[in-house]
């Protein structure tokens, strides 16, 4: 697997995860348990932050592509 293929595969996985994470908070609000809902919303937010870190690292990695250096 090339670097570009690895980046593309990770980006695709991040997109799927992000789309699924968007379902968690609205669904958690139907649990009828404030403490559990709050914990799930907090954890979901933290996971989203970590996912954004992965995406930013990939953007930085693509920006450091040696093929653009003459």
C-alpha positions in Angstrom: 0.0 0.0 0.0 1.3 3.4 -0.9 1.3 6.4 1.3 -1.5 8.0 -0.8 -3.6 4.8 -0.6 -3.1 4.7 3.2 -4.2 8.4 3.5 -7.2 7.8 1.3 -8.2 4.7 3.3 -7.9 6.5 6.6 -9.8 9.5 5.3 -12.6 7.3 4.1 -12.8 5.6 7.5 -12.9 9.0 9.2 -15.8 10.0 7.0 -17.8 6.9 7.9 -17.0 7.3 11.6 -18.0 11.0 11.5 -21.3 10.2 9.8 -22.1 7.5 12.4 -21.1 9.8 15.3 -23.6 12.4 14.2 -26.3 9.8 15.1 -25.1 9.2 18.7 -26.1 12.5 20.5 -29.6 12.8 19.1 -30.3 9.1 19.9 -28.8 9.3 23.4 -31.3 12.0 24.2 -34.0 9.4 24.1 -32.5 7.2 26.8 -34.5 9.0 29.5 -31.5 9.0 31.8 -29.9 12.4 32.2 -26.6 11.2 33.7 -26.1 8.6 31.0 -27.1 11.0 28.2 -24.6 13.6 29.5 -21.8 11.0 29.7 -22.5 9.8 26.1 -22.7 13.4 24.8 -19.4 14.2 26.5 -17.7 11.0 25.2 -19.1 11.6 21.7 -17.6 15.2 21.8 -14.2 13.8 22.9 -14.3 11.2 20.1 -15.1 13.9 17.6 -12.1 16.0 18.7 -9.8 13.0 18.4 -11.2 12.3 14.9 -10.5 15.9 13.9 -6.9 15.4 15.1 -6.5 12.4 12.8 -7.9 14.4 9.9 -5.6 17.4 10.6 -2.6 15.1 10.8 -3.4 13.7 7.4 -3.8 17.2 5.9 -0.4 18.1 7.3 1.1 14.9 5.9 -0.3 15.6 2.5 1.1 19.1 2.7 4.6 17.6 3.3 4.5 15.6 0.1 8.0 15.4 -1.2 6.8 15.2 -4.8 6.0 18.9 -4.7 9.7 19.8 -4.1 11.6 20.6 -7.2 
